[in-house]
Amino acid sequence: MYSNDLQEVDERQSGWRTIRKVAPYLWPEDEPWVKRRVVIAMAMLVLAKLIAVYTPILYKGAVDGLAGEGVPPLALGAVGLTVAYGVARMMTVGFQQLRDAAFARVGQRALRALALETFQHIHQLSMRYHVTRRTGGLSRIIERGVKGVEFLLRFLLFSIGPLILELLLVAIILMWMFDVWYLVVVAVTIALYIWFTFAVTEWRVKLRREMNDQDTEANQRAIDSLLNFETVKYFNAEQREAQRYDTSMKAYARAALKTAYSLAFLNFGQSFLITCGLIGVMVLAALGVQKGTLTVGDFVMVNAYMIQITVPLNFLGTVYREIRQSLVDMGQMFDLLEQPAEVTDKPGASDLVVKGGEVTLDAVHFGYDADREILKGISLIVPAGQTVAIVGATGSGKSTIGRLLFRFYDVTGGALKIDGQDVRDVTMDSLHAAIGVVPQDTVLFNDSIRYNIAYGRDGATQDEVEAAAKAAQIHDFIISLPEGYDTKVGERGLKLSGGEKQRVGIARTLLKNPPILLLDEATSALDTDTEQDIKDALARAGEGRTVLTIAHRLSTIAESDRIVVLEQGEIIEQGTHDELLQREGRYSQLWRRQQSDAETV
């Protein structure tokens, strides 16, 4: 019970936090046009409410005029008052639509600004965050949160305040034109209605949260399964995946049914309370007509006012439910926005200045988890313009060095420098611009081959794209395709073979033309003949550049200026290929084993 109370307090605090963060989008200091539109929308709102509250008085005058009772409010006669009543109703709707039209651009601006902020923030979060998050769940949180922005802004401005204004005006008119008992009945009805609506809605929010959790889980499983389409096929697991997905959807359906049943209960309860209030004031008005103190027009007007306040009260139930849900959805998104980026630019960081491209690892320590160190005080210098290869068994820390160089993570001890500049002291934009990476598994955008190669440098021309493709030995293959460079590669590049994807990735990096190249198993997906072509292309690309090669297949790095052998996060050997073979150490063992495997094949 105590934990539930704490959860409710946290939710209220989160709700107020969300409102505080959204409110500035209504009144930004640097965009006066937004303020003007908000003021215009509010003016339209007040006009609509004033006309709406006066409309039943016109209705009463028309009825009294037809019945020959009372004094009409305007000297228009029954027909004129009927026309005026119709015009007033149209004006109410017209001002409401003008209000929405004036505010629409404000809401869309806020939606776009917050969506962009969220998108940019996600890209700024560290690699550690992205490898622990599930893409499907993340996309669902963003989708629901962004959709809630415009709704929350609109109804913060156009629902609660206007509803209170309309209820107050109706209550004052009923008390002024009739007596205090009408006000008592209306006030009690509204109080009970609001209490019932809020109490049941709080219960429904918990049910809705459960439904959202199940929806997120089902979406995560679906996306995870589709991203691993090939693996599912390899293990004949289509039925297994369908069952896992159906299990999630079954849980979602149960939660959705609870939500639907609770909605039916809420709607009936609201209707019951409003109907009781309506009957109460109508009985009072009927007694007044029987006594001769009220006219038939008064009876009709009381009915019109009660029906008129029924609409916003019913709307209050919907608005409150949706606002609470929007606060929950947007609270999750703001939690995401408040997630700190692990790796950021230092205040006042300067741009990296690459003179030669010398890479230095100075007693580097690092571990993905605090209790498990991967690199244990590695010191290494990669001279400018040279090619240094790092080899070792799986888990020795080879790829980790590449991630630290690109600053996906920061070292936990020591320093990593480029031309004497600690990578933590320079801007990440300039660091990333100076390093070209060809990863082991090249992932492509679901777009054309041209787009994927041109991604290497913004604004690249077709001639430059083709030159990079030729250097990567893939141009001939591309032009042999029916659509050439316009060929779509499919999601994550699945329409291309592993070698073709790798060569597109190499072309993309060559187009970037960076002073430092990081090749992380860059030829691992290629056949022997293609591997030799790519080795030649990479050798030409590496001329005049610093090249750091991370390799498992030793045949690809035999011609490197220096080879460094890692074992459990420490350097155990380094030298040229011939020197290491002569030492008969760990490198020699790995070389002989791979040569033996190649001969066996």
Beta strands, then each sheet from edge to edge (+ up, - down):
strand 1: 359-366
strand 2: 375-382
strand 3: 387-392
strand 4: 413-418
strand 5: 421-422
strand 6: 435-438
strand 7: 516-520
strand 8: 546-551
strand 9: 562-567
strand 10: 570-575
sheet 1: 2+ 1- 4+ 5-
sheet 2: 6+ 7+ 8+ 3+ 9+ 10-
end
